[in-house]
């Protein structure tokens, strides 16, 4: 058994789980507990709470990938990493996009402009994560060495 590969894969899985968990936690908290009167403060609080563990998870994924090695030959691992990033981006984009649509339907007032801008930027960041995940996918099929 290659311990290096096992440790690297474990670190990548734990890091990916942390990133996805923080994205889901942020979406759930924002969807259920944020009131429009204090939307900007609540979004900054949710970001302050969930961003450091998510960045730590991303760093853990990177460390796991470095430990795992075999950057080109191991496209299934790269595809799993890409899938985790796509899931996190989809959760963020759907949650914040739904809130933005709800805010637009109810009417955006002068007090809601900051919250609307934050929701728009968050939705765009979620979509960007989806595209980043698609862009880092490994090759299609197996790669055979000559």
SVG drawing of the C-alpha trace seen along z (x, -y; Angstrom):
<svg xmlns="http://www.w3.org/2000/svg" viewBox="-43 -55 50 57">
<polyline fill="none" stroke="black" stroke-width="0.4" points="0.0,0.0 1.3,-3.4 0.9,-5.5 1.7,-8.7 -1.3,-8.3 -3.6,-7.2 -2.6,-10.3 -2.9,-12.6 -6.3,-11.3 -7.5,-11.5 -6.4,-15.1 -8.1,-16.0 -11.3,-14.4 -11.3,-16.2 -10.5,-19.5 -13.2,-19.1 -15.7,-18.1 -14.8,-21.3 -15.3,-23.5 -18.6,-22.0 -19.8,-22.0 -19.0,-25.7 -20.7,-26.6 -23.8,-24.6 -23.7,-26.1 -23.5,-29.6 -26.4,-29.0 -28.6,-27.5 -27.9,-30.3 -28.4,-33.0 -31.6,-31.4 -33.1,-30.8 -31.9,-33.4 -31.0,-36.6 -33.5,-39.4 -33.5,-42.1 -33.3,-44.9 -29.8,-43.8 -28.8,-41.9 -25.4,-43.6 -24.4,-42.9 -25.6,-39.4 -23.9,-38.6 -20.6,-39.9 -21.0,-37.8 -21.8,-34.7 -18.7,-35.4 -16.5,-36.0 -17.6,-32.7 -17.6,-30.4 -14.8,-31.8 -11.8,-30.9 -12.8,-27.2 -13.5,-27.1 -10.1,-28.6 -8.5,-26.1 -10.3,-23.3 -9.1,-24.6 -5.5,-24.7 -6.0,-21.2 -7.1,-20.0 -4.0,-21.6 -1.7,-20.1 -3.3,-16.7 -2.9,-17.1 0.8,-17.9 1.3,-14.9 -0.6,-12.6 1.6,-13.6 1.3,-12.2 -0.3,-15.3 -0.9,-14.2 -1.4,-10.5 -4.1,-10.7 -7.0,-12.3 -9.7,-10.5 -8.4,-12.4 -8.4,-15.6 -12.0,-15.0 -13.1,-14.4 -11.5,-17.7 -13.2,-19.4 -16.6,-17.9 -16.2,-19.2 -15.5,-22.7 -18.5,-22.5 -20.8,-21.4 -19.6,-24.2 -20.1,-26.7 -23.6,-25.4 -24.7,-25.6 -23.5,-29.1 -24.9,-30.3 -28.3,-28.7 -28.7,-29.9 -27.5,-33.5 -29.2,-33.7 -32.5,-32.7 -32.2,-35.3 -31.3,-37.9 -34.4,-37.0 -36.5,-37.2 -35.1,-40.6 -35.8,-41.8 -39.3,-40.5 -40.1,-42.2 -38.5,-45.4 -35.0,-46.8 -35.0,-50.0 -32.1,-52.3 -31.5,-50.4 -31.3,-47.1 -28.7,-48.2 -25.7,-46.9 -27.4,-43.5 -28.3,-43.2 -24.7,-44.0 -23.4,-41.5 -25.8,-38.8 -25.0,-39.6 -21.2,-39.3 -21.8,-36.1 -23.9,-34.6 -21.2,-35.5 -18.5,-33.9 -20.6,-30.7 -20.9,-30.6 -17.2,-31.3 -16.5,-28.3 -18.6,-26.1 -16.5,-27.2 -13.3,-26.8 -14.3,-23.2 -15.2,-22.5 -11.8,-24.0 -9.6,-21.9 -11.1,-18.5 -8.6,-16.0 -8.4,-14.3 -11.2,-12.2 -10.5,-8.5 -7.2,-6.8 -3.8,-8.0 -1.4,-5.4 2.3,-5.9 4.3,-5.3"/>
</svg>
